[in-house]
Amino acid sequence: MEDDLPAMDLEALDRYLCSDRAPDHCMALSGLDGFLTAVVIAPDRIPPSEWLPVIWGDEEPEFESEAELRTILATIMGRYSQIATCFESDPDDFDPIFREGPRGEVDASDWAAGFLDAVAMRREAWEPMIRHRRARILLAPLLFLGDQSDVREADVDWEKVAREAPHTIPTCVIGIHDFWQHYRQRQRPQPRRGGRHRR
């Protein structure tokens, strides 16, 4: 029963991901948040059985207790559901989890890298957006921050992009979500109109 599940605890998840029990190549909290966001808004559904191993870097996580295991998995799935509910009900409320530096500065690079890890899982499905002349602009800040060097050649002030990323990324992600919503609507078979009707 859902009442038996541990509550979502992002602080506990953050501590675990930084601990020695987590795999060496697992995602940090901000990267995980970007990853889950892309999984939610992806053009194709990705089942948890496929995306959960990516979080751990395809290694086996260790837990000190059954309670810790339940808390960590419940928090990951809870955050996934929270993001999905946000985009289903009010995308404007989307609030990504960015990493903060020692002086309080916000760094969105881990988040962007996590987002792109999920895109890579369904690269072919993302191609319609990547090839779209206008819509692909929404991916540019994520590609730059995620260290996709091919976009750095563009005539853009990328330092400014990095500074403004905490404000622009939510807008870009909402735009990406809208693109796929409209794309899927256009791909659905339309009812046929006209023609002869039998009496």
N, CA, C and O of each residue as an XYZ file, in Angstrom:
796
protein
N       0.828     -1.184      0.000
C       0.000      0.000      0.000
C       0.872      1.247      0.000
O       1.969      1.233      0.559
N       0.394      2.335     -0.626
C       1.183      3.544     -0.720
C       1.484      4.136      0.647
O       2.530      4.756      0.836
N       0.571      3.951      1.613
C       0.793      4.505      2.945
C       1.993      3.868      3.630
O       2.544      4.440      4.570
N       2.407      2.681      3.166
C       3.530      1.983      3.773
C       4.871      2.440      3.206
O       5.916      2.074      3.744
N       4.867      3.232      2.134
C       6.105      3.680      1.510
C       6.731      4.821      2.297
O       6.013      5.651      2.854
N       8.067      4.876      2.353
C       8.721      6.004      3.032
C       8.409      7.316      2.312
O       8.146      7.331      1.110
N       8.443      8.409      3.063
C       8.215      9.712      2.457
C       9.424     10.117      1.624
O      10.537      9.650      1.866
N       9.202     10.990      0.640
C      10.295     11.487     -0.172
C      11.212     12.345      0.694
O      10.745     13.238      1.401
N      12.515     12.076      0.641
C      13.492     12.780      1.469
C      14.694     13.128      0.589
O      15.629     12.337      0.461
N      14.661     14.323     -0.017
C      15.719     14.724     -0.939
C      17.058     14.914     -0.229
O      18.109     14.669     -0.822
N      17.034     15.345      1.029
C      18.290     15.511      1.759
C      18.948     14.154      2.003
O      20.165     14.018      1.878
N      18.140     13.153      2.351
C      18.685     11.811      2.549
C      19.228     11.249      1.233
O      20.265     10.586      1.220
N      18.535     11.512      0.139
C      19.008     11.061     -1.169
C      20.334     11.736     -1.516
O      21.253     11.078     -2.004
N      20.440     13.030     -1.271
C      21.674     13.763     -1.555
C      22.834     13.187     -0.742
O      23.922     12.973     -1.276
N      22.603     12.939      0.542
C      23.659     12.376      1.393
C      24.079     11.001      0.881
O      25.265     10.673      0.849
N      23.092     10.203      0.481
C      23.426      8.857      0.011
C      24.245      8.904     -1.270
O      25.232      8.179     -1.396
N      23.852      9.748     -2.227
C      24.558      9.821     -3.509
C      25.998     10.290     -3.335
O      26.851      9.995     -4.173
N      26.276     11.018     -2.254
C      27.637     11.493     -1.976
C      28.404     10.546     -1.057
O      29.561     10.806     -0.727
N      27.771      9.453     -0.641
C      28.387      8.542      0.316
C      29.213      7.465     -0.391
O      29.152      7.312     -1.611
N      29.984      6.726      0.404
C      30.798      5.636     -0.144
C      29.951      4.441     -0.564
O      30.422      3.586     -1.314
N      28.730      4.370     -0.099
C      27.878      3.232     -0.462
C      27.330      3.358     -1.881
O      27.011      2.354     -2.518
N      27.223      4.577     -2.369
C      26.740      4.791     -3.730
C      27.856      4.427     -4.721
O      29.034      4.596     -4.406
N      27.502      3.935     -5.899
C      28.525      3.618     -6.908
C      29.365      4.839     -7.259
O      28.883      5.971     -7.207
N      30.625      4.601     -7.617
C      31.550      5.694     -7.910
C      31.058      6.591     -9.033
O      31.303      7.797     -9.016
N      30.363      6.014    -10.011
C      29.950      6.785    -11.186
C      28.451      7.098    -11.192
O      27.867      7.347    -12.247
N      27.842      7.083    -10.019
C      26.414      7.401     -9.968
C      26.208      8.909    -10.134
O      27.151      9.690    -10.005
N      24.978      9.304    -10.418
C      24.650     10.714    -10.569
C      24.575     11.394     -9.205
O      24.226     10.770     -8.203
N      24.906     12.677     -9.185
C      24.638     13.505     -8.012
C      23.201     14.011     -8.104
O      22.533     13.829     -9.121
N      22.739     14.640     -7.042
C      21.322     15.006     -6.961
C      20.877     15.908     -8.106
O      19.823     15.670     -8.696
N      21.655     16.935     -8.433
C      21.253     17.857     -9.493
C      21.210     17.155    -10.848
O      20.269     17.346    -11.618
N      22.233     16.340    -11.141
C      22.233     15.585    -12.390
C      21.073     14.609    -12.465
O      20.465     14.426    -13.520
N      20.774     13.984    -11.329
C      19.634     13.069    -11.274
C      18.332     13.799    -11.573
O      17.459     13.267    -12.260
N      18.203     15.018    -11.057
C      16.992     15.790    -11.286
C      16.834     16.139    -12.770
O      15.733     16.058    -13.314
N      17.934     16.528    -13.419
C      17.875     16.799    -14.845
C      17.553     15.554    -15.639
O      16.795     15.603    -16.608
N      18.126     14.441    -15.231
C      17.876     13.155    -15.882
C      16.402     12.772    -15.789
O      15.785     12.411    -16.792
N      15.842     12.853    -14.586
C      14.432     12.501    -14.401
C      13.517     13.420    -15.205
O      12.498     12.980    -15.738
N      13.887     14.697    -15.290
C      13.070     15.647    -16.053
C      13.011     15.242    -17.521
O      11.939     15.251    -18.126
N      14.158     14.887    -18.096
C      14.175     14.475    -19.501
C      13.442     13.160    -19.707
O      12.802     12.965    -20.741
N      13.526     12.255    -18.736
C      12.777     10.992    -18.832
C      11.275     11.292    -18.871
O      10.533     10.687    -19.646
N      10.841     12.224    -18.033
C       9.412     12.567    -17.961
C       8.911     13.180    -19.262
O       7.847     12.801    -19.752
N       9.663     14.121    -19.829
C       9.163     14.851    -20.997
C       9.655     14.260    -22.316
O       9.412     14.838    -23.375
N      10.335     13.131    -22.269
C      10.877     12.503    -23.485
C       9.771     12.175    -24.486
O       8.623     11.962    -24.096
N      10.113     12.134    -25.770
C       9.108     11.791    -26.788
C       8.601     10.361    -26.670
O       7.468     10.074    -27.056
N       9.424      9.462    -26.143
C       9.028      8.074    -25.923
C       9.094      7.755    -24.440
O       9.945      8.281    -23.723
N       8.195      6.892    -23.982
C       8.223      6.475    -22.582
C       9.424      5.564    -22.344
O       9.691      4.654    -23.129
N      10.140      5.817    -21.258
C      11.265      4.974    -20.850
C      10.890      4.325    -19.521
O      10.660      5.040    -18.546
N      10.821      3.004    -19.448
C      10.408      2.356    -18.197
C      11.489      2.464    -17.123
O      12.675      2.522    -17.445
N      11.086      2.491    -15.839
C      12.069      2.577    -14.750
C      13.111      1.469    -14.797
O      14.258      1.688    -14.407
N      12.737      0.294    -15.263
C      13.695     -0.810    -15.337
C      14.865     -0.479    -16.259
O      15.936     -1.074    -16.147
N      14.659      0.471    -17.170
C      15.715      0.884    -18.096
C      16.484      2.095    -17.580
O      17.703      2.167    -17.736
N      15.770      3.061    -16.958
C      16.483      4.268    -16.558
C      17.090      4.216    -15.156
O      18.038      4.951    -14.879
N      16.580      3.383    -14.278
C      17.170      3.300    -12.933
C      18.640      2.874    -12.962
O      19.446      3.479    -12.255
N      19.028      1.856    -13.752
C      20.460      1.485    -13.778
C      21.371      2.609    -14.252
O      22.535      2.669    -13.856
N      20.857      3.501    -15.096
C      21.678      4.604    -15.593
C      22.045      5.550    -14.447
O      23.138      6.117    -14.436
N      21.143      5.716    -13.495
C      21.409      6.574    -12.337
C      22.640      6.078    -11.580
O      23.450      6.869    -11.097
N      22.762      4.759    -11.488
C      23.869      4.171    -10.719
C      25.117      3.950    -11.572
O      26.077      3.338    -11.103
N      25.122      4.435    -12.811
C      26.274      4.206    -13.676
C      26.430      2.758    -14.047
O      27.543      2.278    -14.265
N      25.286      2.039    -14.121
C      25.269      0.603    -14.448
C      26.082     -0.226    -13.458
O      26.611     -1.282    -13.806
N      26.176      0.265    -12.215
C      26.788     -0.496    -11.125
C      25.719     -0.803    -10.080
O      24.610     -0.271    -10.137
N      26.062     -1.658     -9.135
C      25.111     -2.036     -8.099
C      25.283     -1.140     -6.874
O      26.362     -1.120     -6.281
N      24.251     -0.405     -6.485
C      24.352      0.398     -5.256
C      24.316     -0.488     -4.015
O      23.765     -1.589     -4.036
N      24.910      0.010     -2.939
C      24.883     -0.693     -1.662
C      24.103      0.147     -0.653
O      24.162      1.376     -0.674
N      23.381     -0.527      0.219
C      22.587      0.168      1.230
C      22.887     -0.438      2.591
O      23.102     -1.643      2.715
N      22.898      0.413      3.611
C      23.234     -0.086      4.943
C      22.067     -0.797      5.602
O      22.246     -1.510      6.590
N      20.869     -0.606      5.056
C      19.691     -1.250      5.631
C      18.567     -1.281      4.607
O      18.599     -0.572      3.602
N      17.584     -2.108      4.880
C      16.388     -2.149      4.049
C      15.653     -0.812      4.089
O      15.078     -0.378      3.091
N      15.679     -0.169      5.246
C      15.012      1.134      5.389
C      15.674      2.170      4.489
O      14.985      2.978      3.866
N      17.002      2.155      4.413
C      17.681      3.118      3.544
C      17.345      2.855      2.085
O      17.069      3.784      1.327
N      17.370      1.597      1.699
C      17.016      1.242      0.318
C      15.630      1.765     -0.030
O      15.435      2.358     -1.091
N      14.671      1.547      0.856
C      13.299      1.963      0.600
C      13.192      3.483      0.523
O      12.469      4.015     -0.320
N      13.903      4.177      1.395
C      13.860      5.634      1.387
C      14.456      6.198      0.103
O      13.890      7.111     -0.497
N      15.590      5.659     -0.318
C      16.266      6.170     -1.512
C      15.426      5.915     -2.756
O      15.224      6.824     -3.562
N      14.937      4.696     -2.920
C      14.132      4.389     -4.109
C      12.802      5.147     -4.095
O      12.342      5.613     -5.137
N      12.190      5.269     -2.924
C      10.931      6.011     -2.832
C      11.136      7.481     -3.168
O      10.265      8.109     -3.769
N      12.282      8.033     -2.783
C      12.553      9.440     -3.075
C      12.798      9.649     -4.560
O      12.321     10.626     -5.136
N      13.541      8.736     -5.187
C      13.769      8.843     -6.631
C      12.443      8.755     -7.384
O      12.161      9.581     -8.253
N      11.634      7.756     -7.049
C      10.346      7.590     -7.731
C       9.399      8.738     -7.369
O       8.591      9.166     -8.193
N       9.505      9.232     -6.134
C       8.662     10.349     -5.721
C       8.986     11.613     -6.486
O       8.085     12.347     -6.892
N      10.272     11.873     -6.685
C      10.665     13.057     -7.451
C      10.244     12.911     -8.911
O       9.801     13.875     -9.535
N      10.383     11.704     -9.448
C       9.921     11.433    -10.816
C       8.423     11.754    -10.934
O       8.003     12.434    -11.870
N       7.635     11.267     -9.995
C       6.188     11.499    -10.017
C       5.861     12.976     -9.821
O       4.924     13.495    -10.428
N       6.631     13.645     -8.976
C       6.421     15.076     -8.728
C       6.634     15.881    -10.010
O       5.846     16.771    -10.329
N       7.700     15.565    -10.736
C       7.978     16.257    -12.000
C       6.876     15.956    -13.013
O       6.395     16.857    -13.699
N       6.478     14.685    -13.106
C       5.432     14.300    -14.062
C       4.121     15.013    -13.758
O       3.448     15.500    -14.666
N       3.761     15.072    -12.482
C       2.521     15.739    -12.092
C       2.576     17.223    -12.424
O       1.583     17.805    -12.861
N       3.733     17.829    -12.218
C       3.899     19.253    -12.529
C       3.640     19.513    -14.007
O       2.912     20.444    -14.352
N       4.229     18.695    -14.886
C       4.061     18.926    -16.313
C       2.663     18.558    -16.808
O       2.214     19.053    -17.841
N       1.986     17.694    -16.072
C       0.603     17.360    -16.440
C      -0.369     18.446    -16.009
O      -1.372     18.685    -16.681
N      -0.079     19.106    -14.890
C      -1.040     20.054    -14.328
C      -0.672     21.512    -14.590
O      -1.503     22.276    -15.080
N       0.566     21.909    -14.270
C       0.964     23.316    -14.437
C       2.470     23.391    -14.672
O       3.230     23.578    -13.721
N       2.919     23.249    -15.931
C       4.368     23.280    -16.224
C       5.058     24.551    -15.750
O       6.261     24.529    -15.489
N       4.330     25.660    -15.632
C       4.950     26.906    -15.190
C       5.482     26.821    -13.758
O       6.286     27.656    -13.344
N       5.036     25.818    -13.004
C       5.509     25.630    -11.632
C       6.785     24.795    -11.565
O       7.285     24.527    -10.472
N       7.318     24.380    -12.710
C       8.506     23.530    -12.725
C       9.668     24.209    -12.011
O       9.993     25.361    -12.299
N      10.294     23.494    -11.080
C      11.350     24.058    -10.246
C      12.508     23.060    -10.163
O      12.512     22.196     -9.287
N      13.493     23.169    -11.065
C      14.604     22.213    -11.078
C      15.502     22.359     -9.855
O      15.536     23.407     -9.210
N      16.219     21.298     -9.553
C      17.154     21.292     -8.425
C      18.560     21.501     -8.971
O      19.159     20.572     -9.514
N      19.087     22.706     -8.833
C      20.429     23.021     -9.303
C      21.419     22.943     -8.140
O      21.059     23.123     -6.977
N      22.661     22.674     -8.487
C      23.723     22.610     -7.481
C      24.147     24.017     -7.086
O      24.227     24.916     -7.924
N      24.418     24.194     -5.796
C      24.909     25.474     -5.291
C      26.376     25.359     -4.931
O      26.804     24.379     -4.322
N      27.148     26.376     -5.314
C      28.566     26.405     -4.994
C      28.807     26.893     -3.575
O      27.863     27.239     -2.865
N      30.076     26.922     -3.157
C      30.402     27.304     -1.766
C      30.013     28.735     -1.416
O      29.810     29.056     -0.245
N      29.907     29.597     -2.428
C      29.523     30.991     -2.164
C      28.065     31.263     -2.520
O      27.647     32.414     -2.644
N      27.303     30.190     -2.681
C      25.887     30.342     -2.981
C      25.582     30.508     -4.452
O      24.424     30.697     -4.827
N      26.603     30.442     -5.295
C      26.368     30.570     -6.735
C      25.683     29.304     -7.260
O      25.940     28.200     -6.781
N      24.819     29.484     -8.240
C      24.054     28.377     -8.790
C      24.744     27.851    -10.044
O      25.083     28.618    -10.946
N      24.947     26.541    -10.090
C      25.608     25.889    -11.227
C      24.629     24.885    -11.827
O      24.230     23.924    -11.169
N      24.244     25.116    -13.083
C      23.265     24.244    -13.746
C      23.910     23.203    -14.642
O      23.206     22.480    -15.347
N      25.249     23.108    -14.631
C      25.927     22.206    -15.568
C      25.624     20.734    -15.277
O      25.401     19.963    -16.210
N      25.612     20.326    -13.999
C      25.288     18.934    -13.667
C      23.870     18.586    -14.100
O      23.612     17.499    -14.616
N      22.962     19.520    -13.882
C      21.569     19.295    -14.247
C      21.447     19.077    -15.753
O      20.755     18.167    -16.208
N      22.132     19.929    -16.515
C      22.082     19.813    -17.975
C      22.699     18.496    -18.442
O      22.173     17.855    -19.353
N      23.810     18.086    -17.824
C      24.448     16.829    -18.202
C      23.528     15.644    -17.926
O      23.459     14.707    -18.722
N      22.819     15.685    -16.794
C      21.869     14.620    -16.493
C      20.730     14.578    -17.494
O      20.304     13.501    -17.913
N      20.238     15.746    -17.879
C      19.179     15.826    -18.895
C      19.647     15.171    -20.192
O      18.909     14.400    -20.805
N      20.869     15.477    -20.605
C      21.385     14.939    -21.861
C      21.647     13.433    -21.781
O      21.587     12.743    -22.799
N      21.936     12.921    -20.585
C      22.077     11.463    -20.421
C      20.774     10.755    -20.786
O      20.788      9.683    -21.392
N      19.657     11.360    -20.414
C      18.360     10.769    -20.756
C      18.061     10.927    -22.237
O      17.494     10.022    -22.850
N      18.431     12.056    -22.823
C      18.250     12.241    -24.267
C      19.019     11.170    -25.028
O      18.523     10.630    -26.017
N      20.232     10.860    -24.568
C      21.060      9.859    -25.240
C      20.418      8.474    -25.234
O      20.709      7.660    -26.110
N      19.558      8.196    -24.271
C      18.893      6.892    -24.216
C      17.892      6.718    -25.355
O      17.593      5.593    -25.755
N      17.377      7.826    -25.875
C      16.400      7.790    -26.968
C      16.785      8.814    -28.044
O      15.943      9.566    -28.534
N      18.063      8.824    -28.394
C      18.573      9.839    -29.322
C      17.764      9.887    -30.622
O      17.451     10.974    -31.109
N      17.426      8.743    -31.180
C      16.687      8.732    -32.443
C      15.314      9.367    -32.284
O      14.846     10.076    -33.175
N      14.667      9.111    -31.147
C      13.338      9.679    -30.916
C      13.399     11.196    -30.769
O      12.427     11.884    -31.079
N      14.526     11.724    -30.301
C      14.685     13.167    -30.134
C      15.047     13.874    -31.443
O      15.037     15.104    -31.497
N      15.362     13.124    -32.484
C      15.827     13.717    -33.734
C      14.873     14.760    -34.328
O      15.350     15.782    -34.823
N      13.545     14.554    -34.306
C      12.663     15.585    -34.879
C      12.866     16.962    -34.255
O      12.749     17.978    -34.940
N      13.166     16.999    -32.977
C      13.415     18.290    -32.331
C      14.818     18.792    -32.642
O      15.014     19.982    -32.892
N      15.788     17.895    -32.625
C      17.172     18.285    -32.901
C      17.295     18.867    -34.309
O      18.098     19.772    -34.539
N      16.502     18.351    -35.253
C      16.567     18.823    -36.638
C      15.658     20.022    -36.902
O      15.770     20.665    -37.946
N      14.755     20.326    -35.961
C      13.799     21.415    -36.159
C      14.512     22.766    -36.077
O      15.222     23.041    -35.110
N      14.319     23.601    -37.093
C      15.097     24.836    -37.209
C      14.925     25.752    -36.001
O      15.901     26.343    -35.538
N      13.713     25.881    -35.484
C      13.467     26.779    -34.357
C      13.517     26.052    -33.013
O      14.119     26.550    -32.062
N      12.898     24.898    -32.932
C      12.780     24.221    -31.639
C      14.131     23.792    -31.078
O      14.298     23.738    -29.860
N      15.099     23.487    -31.942
C      16.387     23.012    -31.434
C      17.118     24.082    -30.638
O      18.029     23.767    -29.873
N      16.731     25.345    -30.809
C      17.343     26.423    -30.024
C      17.109     26.194    -28.533
O      17.930     26.589    -27.705
N      15.991     25.557    -28.193
C      15.688     25.286    -26.791
C      16.705     24.341    -26.159
O      16.908     24.370    -24.945
N      17.343     23.508    -26.972
C      18.333     22.565    -26.461
C      19.725     23.168    -26.331
O      20.574     22.613    -25.633
N      19.975     24.303    -26.995
C      21.327     24.862    -27.058
C      21.942     25.124    -25.683
O      23.086     24.726    -25.468
N      21.240     25.778    -24.729
C      21.860     25.993    -23.412
C      22.193     24.689    -22.700
O      23.202     24.601    -22.001
N      21.352     23.680    -22.875
C      21.596     22.387    -22.236
C      22.808     21.704    -22.843
O      23.617     21.113    -22.128
N      22.936     21.784    -24.171
C      24.084     21.191    -24.849
C      25.384     21.867    -24.427
O      26.397     21.202    -24.208
N      25.348     23.183    -24.316
C      26.547     23.906    -23.894
C      26.917     23.562    -22.456
O      28.061     23.207    -22.174
N      25.960     23.665    -21.558
C      26.237     23.412    -20.146
C      26.599     21.955    -19.889
O      27.370     21.649    -18.979
N      26.030     21.050    -20.708
C      26.357     19.634    -20.585
C      27.646     19.260    -21.281
O      27.965     18.079    -21.418
N      28.403     20.283    -21.731
C      29.722     20.101    -22.320
C      29.680     19.405    -23.673
O      30.556     18.604    -23.999
N      28.653     19.718    -24.455
C      28.614     19.271    -25.847
C      29.321     20.350    -26.673
O      28.698     21.332    -27.075
N      30.606     20.169    -26.921
C      31.457     21.239    -27.433
C      31.074     21.732    -28.822
O      31.482     22.826    -29.211
N      30.301     20.954    -29.582
C      30.005     21.363    -30.952
C      29.163     22.639    -31.000
O      29.162     23.325    -32.022
N      28.447     22.976    -29.920
C      27.632     24.193    -29.952
C      28.444     25.432    -29.555
O      27.958     26.551    -29.716
N      29.646     25.262    -29.048
C      30.441     26.403    -28.594
C      30.928     27.258    -29.754
O      31.328     28.405    -29.555
N      30.898     26.715    -30.953
C      31.384     27.471    -32.101
C      30.396     28.553    -32.542
O      30.767     29.451    -33.297
N      29.177     28.482    -32.093
C      28.170     29.461    -32.503
C      28.536     30.839    -31.961
O      29.221     30.964    -30.946
N      28.068     31.861    -32.654
C      28.356     33.243    -32.274
C      27.413     33.664    -31.150
O      26.469     34.426    -31.361
N      27.690     33.150    -29.952
C      26.834     33.373    -28.793
C      27.723     33.666    -27.585
O      28.813     33.107    -27.464
N      27.263     34.534    -26.702
C      27.967     34.817    -25.458
C      27.651     33.693    -24.469
O      26.708     33.791    -23.684
N      28.457     32.619    -24.518
C      28.147     31.436    -23.712
C      28.379     31.666    -22.219
O      27.766     30.994    -21.389
N      29.255     32.604    -21.871
C      29.406     32.924    -20.453
C      28.116     33.508    -19.893
O      27.724     33.222    -18.762
N      27.470     34.324    -20.704
C      26.180     34.879    -20.297
C      25.134     33.771    -20.214
O      24.296     33.773    -19.312
N      25.180     32.834    -21.145
C      24.254     31.699    -21.116
C      24.403     30.942    -19.802
O      23.409     30.583    -19.171
N      25.659     30.698    -19.386
C      25.904     29.974    -18.138
C      25.388     30.745    -16.931
O      24.807     30.160    -16.017
N      25.603     32.072    -16.927
C      25.139     32.891    -15.791
C      23.625     32.890    -15.687
O      23.069     32.844    -14.589
N      22.964     32.940    -16.828
C      21.507     33.064    -16.825
C      20.795     31.712    -16.844
O      19.566     31.658    -16.818
N      21.563     30.622    -16.889
C      20.972     29.286    -17.010
C      19.923     28.968    -15.945
O      18.893     28.383    -16.280
N      20.139     29.328    -14.676
C      19.119     29.009    -13.675
C      17.747     29.605    -13.997
O      16.722     29.087    -13.556
N      17.734     30.697    -14.768
C      16.465     31.329    -15.140
C      15.968     30.848    -16.503
O      14.762     30.727    -16.721
N      16.900     30.576    -17.419
C      16.487     30.208    -18.780
C      16.165     28.732    -18.935
O      15.317     28.369    -19.749
N      16.829     27.871    -18.166
C      16.600     26.434    -18.332
C      15.146     26.048    -18.068
O      14.577     25.308    -18.870
N      14.512     26.512    -16.981
C      13.097     26.147    -16.814
C      12.245     26.557    -18.009
O      11.355     25.812    -18.418
N      12.510     27.738    -18.576
C      11.758     28.188    -19.746
C      12.014     27.277    -20.939
O      11.086     26.923    -21.666
N      13.282     26.896    -21.142
C      13.622     25.999    -22.250
C      12.950     24.636    -22.082
O      12.429     24.073    -23.046
N      12.963     24.114    -20.868
C      12.397     22.784    -20.629
C      10.882     22.800    -20.842
O      10.319     21.857    -21.398
N      10.230     23.868    -20.398
C       8.787     23.987    -20.645
C       8.528     24.043    -22.147
O       7.566     23.449    -22.635
N       9.381     24.753    -22.881
C       9.244     24.801    -24.337
C       9.464     23.445    -24.982
O       8.768     23.088    -25.932
N      10.432     22.683    -24.470
C      10.675     21.331    -24.992
C       9.459     20.443    -24.749
O       9.041     19.688    -25.627
N       8.905     20.543    -23.558
C       7.693     19.769    -23.232
C       6.555     20.133    -24.177
O       5.862     19.250    -24.683
N       6.358     21.423    -24.418
C       5.299     21.876    -25.318
C       5.532     21.361    -26.743
O       4.593     20.964    -27.432
N       6.798     21.372    -27.170
C       7.107     20.879    -28.521
C       6.645     19.432    -28.681
O       5.995     19.092    -29.670
N       6.978     18.587    -27.714
C       6.615     17.165    -27.837
C       5.116     16.950    -27.684
O       4.556     16.042    -28.298
N       4.467     17.767    -26.878
C       3.011     17.668    -26.771
C       2.362     17.929    -28.123
O       1.498     17.165    -28.554
N       2.771     19.000    -28.794
C       2.200     19.336    -30.099
C       2.639     18.343    -31.171
O       1.873     18.025    -32.081
N       3.860     17.862    -31.063
C       4.361     16.892    -32.039
C       3.532     15.610    -31.998
O       3.146     15.068    -33.034
N       3.268     15.136    -30.779
C       2.473     13.904    -30.648
C       1.054     14.103    -31.169
O       0.476     13.194    -31.765
N       0.493     15.287    -30.945
C      -0.850     15.567    -31.457
C      -0.881     15.530    -32.980
O      -1.840     15.046    -33.581
N       0.181     16.047    -33.596
C       0.237     16.042    -35.063
C       0.431     14.643    -35.625
O       0.045     14.362    -36.760
N       1.036     13.760    -34.821
C       1.294     12.401    -35.306
C       0.075     11.489    -35.169
O       0.030     10.426    -35.787
N      -0.910     11.891    -34.370
C      -2.089     11.038    -34.186
C      -2.925     11.017    -35.457
O      -3.058     12.046    -36.120
N      -3.490      9.870    -35.809
C      -4.371      9.806    -36.987
C      -5.567     10.731    -36.808
O      -6.218     10.723    -35.764
N      -5.847     11.516    -37.818
C      -6.977     12.440    -37.771
C      -8.224     11.769    -38.340
O      -8.128     11.013    -39.307
N      -9.393     12.032    -37.755
C     -10.626     11.443    -38.278
C     -10.891     11.919    -39.709
O     -10.692     13.087    -40.041
N     -11.332     11.010    -40.518
C     -11.611     11.358    -41.917
C     -12.901     12.165    -42.011
O     -13.886     11.886    -41.327
N     -12.867     13.151    -42.861
C     -14.055     14.007    -43.049
C     -14.566     13.856    -44.465
O     -13.831     13.511    -45.389
N     -15.863     14.128    -44.602
C     -16.466     14.072    -45.948
C     -16.701     12.637    -46.386
O     -16.746     11.722    -45.564
N     -16.850     12.454    -47.676
C     -17.135     11.117    -48.187
C     -18.623     10.839    -48.178
O     -19.419     11.592    -47.618
N     -18.959      9.773    -48.793
C     -20.376      9.408    -48.892
C     -20.819      8.680    -47.633
O     -20.053      7.930    -47.027
N     -22.049      8.911    -47.259
C     -22.636      8.235    -46.110
C     -23.713      7.292    -46.578
O     -24.562      7.649    -47.394
N     -23.673      6.115    -46.068
C     -24.716      5.142    -46.427
C     -26.036      5.492    -45.766
O     -26.093      5.971    -44.633
N     -27.080      5.237    -46.510
C     -28.423      5.474    -45.955
C     -28.944      4.199    -45.306
O     -30.056      4.185    -44.779
